[in-house]
Amino acid sequence: MSHKFTAIVQQDGPFWIGWIVEVPGVNGQGRTRVELLDSLRSALREALEMNRSDALAAAHEPYEQEVIEV
């Protein structure tokens, strides 16, 4: 399943910096725009996996998983 997220990116001196709008705390930087986007993808994957792990650890059996689209 593919998900789309919005990145805010800008050049700041010799570096590129950016944030993922939909997930607080996911940000990155790079020497180039491509490096920044790779950094953001990596940070986003890690954050989503950590959030998933935390949610599953907090759940008590029995539980159900539902897909929610907005």
Helices and strands as residue ranges (DSSP letters): E 7-12, E 15-20, E 27-30, H 33-58
